[in-house]
Amino acid sequence: MGDPTEIERLRAKHTDYMGLLKDGKTRGFWLLPLAIPFRGRAIPFSFICYSA
């Protein structure tokens, strides 16, 4: 299971390496937590960070 989430970086106005989110104005990154279903719960096993 995966759940892509956009995370905004509030103080990243002066950082060129930080990507833009869907709106095209806000700087931030994507976080994709990966999990395995186990007895009705999701057990996370990895996180993938991506900044475009």
A tleap script that builds the chain and sets N, CA, C and O, in Angstrom:
source leaprc.protein.ff14SB
mol = sequence {
  NMET GLY ASP PRO THR GLU ILE GLU ARG LEU
  ARG ALA LYS HIE THR ASP TYR MET GLY LEU
  LEU LYS ASP GLY LYS THR ARG GLY PHE TRP
  LEU LEU PRO LEU ALA ILE PRO PHE ARG GLY
  ARG ALA ILE PRO PHE SER PHE ILE CYS TYR
  SER CALA
}
set mol.1.N position { 0.844 -1.167 0.000 }
set mol.1.CA position { 0.000 0.000 0.000 }
set mol.1.C position { 0.892 1.233 0.000 }
set mol.1.O position { 1.945 1.251 0.637 }
set mol.2.N position { 0.467 2.246 -0.708 }
set mol.2.CA position { 1.197 3.500 -0.734 }
set mol.2.C position { 0.234 4.674 -0.665 }
set mol.2.O position { -0.892 4.586 -1.154 }
set mol.3.N position { 0.669 5.764 -0.065 }
set mol.3.CA position { -0.166 6.949 0.078 }
set mol.3.C position { 0.677 8.186 -0.226 }
set mol.3.O position { 1.348 8.696 0.670 }
set mol.4.N position { 0.661 8.688 -1.482 }
set mol.4.CA position { 1.458 9.877 -1.792 }
set mol.4.C position { 0.878 11.123 -1.123 }
set mol.4.O position { -0.329 11.358 -1.176 }
set mol.5.N position { 1.737 11.909 -0.501 }
set mol.5.CA position { 1.330 13.089 0.229 }
set mol.5.C position { 2.236 14.255 -0.127 }
set mol.5.O position { 3.458 14.103 -0.149 }
set mol.6.N position { 1.661 15.410 -0.406 }
set mol.6.CA position { 2.445 16.617 -0.630 }
set mol.6.C position { 2.701 17.287 0.712 }
set mol.6.O position { 1.784 17.451 1.517 }
set mol.7.N position { 3.946 17.669 0.950 }
set mol.7.CA position { 4.298 18.348 2.189 }
set mol.7.C position { 4.896 19.698 1.838 }
set mol.7.O position { 5.882 19.785 1.106 }
set mol.8.N position { 4.290 20.746 2.367 }
set mol.8.CA position { 4.707 22.111 2.090 }
set mol.8.C position { 5.872 22.501 2.996 }
set mol.8.O position { 5.869 22.191 4.188 }
set mol.9.N position { 6.864 23.181 2.429 }
set mol.9.CA position { 7.969 23.732 3.210 }
set mol.9.C position { 7.735 25.232 3.326 }
set mol.9.O position { 7.933 25.965 2.358 }
set mol.10.N position { 7.319 25.690 4.488 }
set mol.10.CA position { 6.916 27.082 4.674 }
set mol.10.C position { 8.059 28.067 4.467 }
set mol.10.O position { 7.837 29.146 3.918 }
set mol.11.N position { 9.259 27.733 4.885 }
set mol.11.CA position { 10.384 28.673 4.827 }
set mol.11.C position { 11.374 28.326 3.723 }
set mol.11.O position { 12.575 28.541 3.882 }
set mol.12.N position { 10.885 27.794 2.608 }
set mol.12.CA position { 11.773 27.347 1.534 }
set mol.12.C position { 11.725 28.277 0.319 }
set mol.12.O position { 11.915 27.830 -0.812 }
set mol.13.N position { 11.475 29.554 0.548 }
set mol.13.CA position { 11.355 30.492 -0.569 }
set mol.13.C position { 12.690 30.715 -1.288 }
set mol.13.O position { 12.711 30.965 -2.493 }
set mol.14.N position { 13.782 30.628 -0.565 }
set mol.14.CA position { 15.093 30.932 -1.137 }
set mol.14.C position { 15.901 29.689 -1.474 }
set mol.14.O position { 17.104 29.788 -1.716 }
set mol.15.N position { 15.274 28.533 -1.494 }
set mol.15.CA position { 15.982 27.290 -1.818 }
set mol.15.C position { 15.627 26.852 -3.231 }
set mol.15.O position { 14.473 26.535 -3.521 }
set mol.16.N position { 16.626 26.837 -4.107 }
set mol.16.CA position { 16.399 26.445 -5.496 }
set mol.16.C position { 16.209 24.943 -5.664 }
set mol.16.O position { 15.569 24.503 -6.619 }
set mol.17.N position { 16.757 24.156 -4.748 }
set mol.17.CA position { 16.688 22.702 -4.883 }
set mol.17.C position { 15.330 22.128 -4.504 }
set mol.17.O position { 15.039 20.978 -4.832 }
set mol.18.N position { 14.495 22.903 -3.821 }
set mol.18.CA position { 13.177 22.426 -3.402 }
set mol.18.C position { 12.205 22.575 -4.563 }
set mol.18.O position { 12.126 23.641 -5.175 }
set mol.19.N position { 11.463 21.513 -4.869 }
set mol.19.CA position { 10.531 21.519 -5.990 }
set mol.19.C position { 9.239 22.262 -5.688 }
set mol.19.O position { 8.991 22.675 -4.555 }
set mol.20.N position { 8.425 22.426 -6.717 }
set mol.20.CA position { 7.127 23.071 -6.579 }
set mol.20.C position { 6.033 22.015 -6.496 }
set mol.20.O position { 6.137 20.950 -7.103 }
set mol.21.N position { 4.995 22.319 -5.746 }
set mol.21.CA position { 3.867 21.400 -5.604 }
set mol.21.C position { 2.895 21.602 -6.766 }
set mol.21.O position { 3.183 22.367 -7.686 }
set mol.22.N position { 1.751 20.924 -6.731 }
set mol.22.CA position { 0.778 20.951 -7.829 }
set mol.22.C position { 0.314 22.353 -8.201 }
set mol.22.O position { 0.071 22.635 -9.374 }
set mol.23.N position { 0.190 23.231 -7.214 }
set mol.23.CA position { -0.310 24.572 -7.510 }
set mol.23.C position { 0.699 25.417 -8.287 }
set mol.23.O position { 0.329 26.455 -8.837 }
set mol.24.N position { 1.955 25.000 -8.344 }
set mol.24.CA position { 2.969 25.705 -9.111 }
set mol.24.C position { 3.592 26.889 -8.404 }
set mol.24.O position { 4.463 27.548 -8.972 }
set mol.25.N position { 3.173 27.184 -7.175 }
set mol.25.CA position { 3.687 28.331 -6.431 }
set mol.25.C position { 4.378 27.921 -5.142 }
set mol.25.O position { 5.391 28.507 -4.762 }
set mol.26.N position { 3.835 26.922 -4.473 }
set mol.26.CA position { 4.312 26.510 -3.163 }
set mol.26.C position { 5.485 25.555 -3.284 }
set mol.26.O position { 5.443 24.607 -4.068 }
set mol.27.N position { 6.543 25.807 -2.500 }
set mol.27.CA position { 7.696 24.911 -2.483 }
set mol.27.C position { 7.447 23.780 -1.492 }
set mol.27.O position { 6.880 23.994 -0.420 }
set mol.28.N position { 7.874 22.583 -1.859 }
set mol.28.CA position { 7.678 21.443 -0.980 }
set mol.28.C position { 8.188 20.167 -1.616 }
set mol.28.O position { 8.958 20.207 -2.576 }
set mol.29.N position { 7.757 19.032 -1.080 }
set mol.29.CA position { 8.195 17.739 -1.589 }
set mol.29.C position { 7.084 16.716 -1.428 }
set mol.29.O position { 6.113 16.939 -0.706 }
set mol.30.N position { 7.243 15.593 -2.112 }
set mol.30.CA position { 6.310 14.474 -2.014 }
set mol.30.C position { 6.883 13.441 -1.048 }
set mol.30.O position { 8.081 13.160 -1.074 }
set mol.31.N position { 6.041 12.886 -0.210 }
set mol.31.CA position { 6.418 11.792 0.668 }
set mol.31.C position { 5.513 10.608 0.344 }
set mol.31.O position { 4.289 10.741 0.338 }
set mol.32.N position { 6.112 9.456 0.075 }
set mol.32.CA position { 5.356 8.247 -0.242 }
set mol.32.C position { 5.669 7.180 0.811 }
set mol.32.O position { 6.669 6.470 0.698 }
set mol.33.N position { 4.814 7.066 1.836 }
set mol.33.CA position { 5.000 5.991 2.807 }
set mol.33.C position { 4.461 4.672 2.244 }
set mol.33.O position { 3.351 4.627 1.712 }
set mol.34.N position { 5.235 3.622 2.362 }
set mol.34.CA position { 4.825 2.290 1.905 }
set mol.34.C position { 4.551 1.421 3.125 }
set mol.34.O position { 5.298 1.454 4.102 }
set mol.35.N position { 3.472 0.643 3.059 }
set mol.35.CA position { 3.060 -0.164 4.207 }
set mol.35.C position { 2.507 -1.507 3.746 }
set mol.35.O position { 2.088 -1.675 2.601 }
set mol.36.N position { 2.521 -2.452 4.673 }
set mol.36.CA position { 1.972 -3.792 4.446 }
set mol.36.C position { 0.752 -3.956 5.361 }
set mol.36.O position { 0.842 -3.690 6.560 }
set mol.37.N position { -0.387 -4.392 4.807 }
set mol.37.CA position { -1.541 -4.640 5.673 }
set mol.37.C position { -1.298 -5.872 6.558 }
set mol.37.O position { -0.847 -6.911 6.076 }
set mol.38.N position { -1.600 -5.742 7.847 }
set mol.38.CA position { -1.396 -6.842 8.790 }
set mol.38.C position { -2.439 -6.748 9.884 }
set mol.38.O position { -2.426 -5.806 10.676 }
set mol.39.N position { -3.345 -7.715 9.939 }
set mol.39.CA position { -4.389 -7.804 10.967 }
set mol.39.C position { -5.195 -6.508 11.104 }
set mol.39.O position { -5.435 -6.039 12.217 }
set mol.40.N position { -5.605 -5.939 9.986 }
set mol.40.CA position { -6.449 -4.761 10.009 }
set mol.40.C position { -5.718 -3.445 10.183 }
set mol.40.O position { -6.352 -2.396 10.291 }
set mol.41.N position { -4.389 -3.482 10.212 }
set mol.41.CA position { -3.595 -2.255 10.346 }
set mol.41.C position { -2.568 -2.194 9.245 }
set mol.41.O position { -2.285 -3.203 8.598 }
set mol.42.N position { -2.012 -1.033 9.027 }
set mol.42.CA position { -0.952 -0.872 8.033 }
set mol.42.C position { 0.375 -0.697 8.764 }
set mol.42.O position { 0.547 0.242 9.540 }
set mol.43.N position { 1.306 -1.604 8.511 }
set mol.43.CA position { 2.629 -1.545 9.130 }
set mol.43.C position { 3.586 -0.887 8.131 }
set mol.43.O position { 3.898 -1.488 7.103 }
set mol.44.N position { 4.066 0.356 8.415 }
set mol.44.CA position { 4.974 1.020 7.475 }
set mol.44.C position { 6.344 0.345 7.449 }
set mol.44.O position { 6.866 -0.073 8.483 }
set mol.45.N position { 6.916 0.248 6.247 }
set mol.45.CA position { 8.244 -0.365 6.136 }
set mol.45.C position { 9.214 0.497 5.343 }
set mol.45.O position { 10.412 0.212 5.335 }
set mol.46.N position { 8.736 1.540 4.677 }
set mol.46.CA position { 9.644 2.386 3.906 }
set mol.46.C position { 8.986 3.730 3.630 }
set mol.46.O position { 7.761 3.831 3.556 }
set mol.47.N position { 9.817 4.763 3.479 }
set mol.47.CA position { 9.368 6.084 3.087 }
set mol.47.C position { 10.227 6.550 1.927 }
set mol.47.O position { 11.451 6.417 1.962 }
set mol.48.N position { 9.592 7.096 0.901 }
set mol.48.CA position { 10.314 7.606 -0.259 }
set mol.48.C position { 10.025 9.108 -0.342 }
set mol.48.O position { 8.867 9.524 -0.380 }
set mol.49.N position { 11.093 9.917 -0.368 }
set mol.49.CA position { 10.978 11.361 -0.504 }
set mol.49.C position { 11.328 11.749 -1.925 }
set mol.49.O position { 12.300 11.240 -2.483 }
set mol.50.N position { 10.547 12.651 -2.525 }
set mol.50.CA position { 10.818 13.071 -3.887 }
set mol.50.C position { 10.561 14.573 -3.997 }
set mol.50.O position { 9.500 15.061 -3.607 }
set mol.51.N position { 11.531 15.290 -4.524 }
set mol.51.CA position { 11.393 16.723 -4.777 }
set mol.51.C position { 11.736 16.983 -6.238 }
set mol.51.O position { 12.854 16.703 -6.671 }
set mol.52.N position { 10.788 17.514 -7.000 }
set mol.52.CA position { 10.995 17.735 -8.429 }
set mol.52.C position { 11.717 19.025 -8.699 }
set mol.52.O position { 11.971 19.360 -9.857 }
savepdb mol mol.pdb
quit
